[in-house]
Amino acid sequence: MQKILIVATLCVGVFAPVANLLAGPPQVSVPALVILPPWLDAGLLVLASGGRVIGPETAPFARFVVSDDPSFFPRLVEAGAWWVFDGQRLASLCGANV
């Protein structure tokens, strides 16, 4: 029984932050993290979808982006982005406020 409680506690400790990150859509006018294939030009993809890149420029699979357009995030996914995460939730995992 004790082993089950230890495993359950470890699973919650590991998976709860990831579940928090994945829960819910990103918010408009707040930074979001976009995960995309390295063969796509992130700057062009984000600009064509109606947003702007705010960093980092050297990450091959991810960019922080922002837009005031509510349809920006669905357009990113349609244009080839793999995932779009809420930047505020990501920052809260790191102990930062956005």
RAWONOR-V204589 format. One record per residue. N is the residue number from 1. RES is the residue in three letters. PHI is phi in whole degrees, -180 to 180 (NA if undefined). PSI is psi in radians with two decimals (999 if undefined). D_CENTER is the distance of its C-alpha to the mean C-alpha in Angstrom with 1 decimal. Layout:
n=[N/N]
res=[RES/RES]
phi=[PHI/PHI]
psi=[PSI/PSI]
d_center=[D_CENTER/D_CENTER]
//
This chain:
n=[1/2/3/4/5/6/7/8/9/10/11/12/13/14/15/16/17/18/19/20/21/22/23/24/25/26/27/28/29/30/31/32/33/34/35/36/37/38/39/40/41/42/43/44/45/46/47/48/49/50/51/52/53/54/55/56/57/58/59/60/61/62/63/64/65/66/67/68/69/70/71/72/73/74/75/76/77/78/79/80/81/82/83/84/85/86/87/88/89/90/91/92/93/94/95/96/97/98]
res=[MET/GLN/LYS/ILE/LEU/ILE/VAL/ALA/THR/LEU/CYS/VAL/GLY/VAL/PHE/ALA/PRO/VAL/ALA/ASN/LEU/LEU/ALA/GLY/PRO/PRO/GLN/VAL/SER/VAL/PRO/ALA/LEU/VAL/ILE/LEU/PRO/PRO/TRP/LEU/ASP/ALA/GLY/LEU/LEU/VAL/LEU/ALA/SER/GLY/GLY/ARG/VAL/ILE/GLY/PRO/GLU/THR/ALA/PRO/PHE/ALA/ARG/PHE/VAL/VAL/SER/ASP/ASP/PRO/SER/PHE/PHE/PRO/ARG/LEU/VAL/GLU/ALA/GLY/ALA/TRP/TRP/VAL/PHE/ASP/GLY/GLN/ARG/LEU/ALA/SER/LEU/CYS/GLY/ALA/ASN/VAL]
phi=[NA/-65/-66/-64/-65/-65/-64/-62/-63/-65/-63/-64/-65/-87/-88/-62/-63/-68/-62/-61/-65/-84/-75/78/-77/-68/-98/-70/68/-125/-55/-129/-102/-107/-105/-143/-65/-69/-83/-93/-82/-58/-60/-68/-62/-67/-63/-66/-87/101/-129/-142/-80/-116/144/-78/-83/-101/-80/-72/-113/-146/-144/-88/-135/-151/-159/-94/-92/-62/-91/-61/-66/-62/-66/-59/-66/-63/-82/127/-67/-80/-146/-132/-112/-68/-67/-67/-66/-63/-63/-66/-65/-94/81/-110/-111/-108]
psi=[-0.69/-0.65/-0.66/-0.74/-0.68/-0.80/-0.75/-0.74/-0.74/-0.72/-0.76/-0.74/-0.56/-0.77/-0.37/-0.80/-0.64/-0.74/-0.69/-0.72/-0.70/-0.27/2.24/2.71/2.76/2.77/2.60/2.50/0.25/2.46/2.48/2.67/2.14/2.24/2.19/2.80/2.53/-0.28/-0.13/2.54/1.85/-0.77/-0.80/-0.71/-0.80/-0.77/-0.77/-0.43/-0.13/0.40/-2.95/2.56/2.35/-0.02/3.07/2.64/-0.26/-0.07/2.14/-0.43/-0.08/2.63/2.55/2.33/2.90/2.61/2.66/-0.03/2.11/-0.44/0.09/-0.84/-0.76/-0.63/-0.64/-0.80/-0.73/-0.55/-0.13/-0.04/2.50/-0.83/2.67/2.10/2.62/2.11/-0.53/-0.71/-0.72/-0.77/-0.64/-0.54/-0.51/0.01/0.33/2.74/2.32/999]
d_center=[37.0/35.8/33.9/32.1/31.1/29.9/27.7/26.4/25.5/23.8/21.7/20.7/19.9/17.7/16.0/15.7/12.9/10.9/12.0/11.0/7.4/7.8/10.3/10.6/9.3/7.7/10.8/13.0/14.0/11.3/8.8/5.4/3.4/5.2/6.8/10.4/13.9/15.8/18.7/17.0/17.5/14.1/16.1/18.2/15.7/13.8/17.3/18.7/16.1/17.0/14.6/14.7/13.1/13.2/12.7/13.1/15.6/16.5/13.5/14.4/11.3/8.5/8.7/7.9/9.4/11.3/13.8/16.5/16.8/15.8/16.1/13.7/10.7/13.2/14.9/12.0/12.0/15.8/16.0/14.6/10.8/10.0/6.6/4.4/2.3/5.1/5.9/9.1/8.4/6.9/10.0/12.2/11.8/13.2/15.8/14.9/15.1/13.4]
//
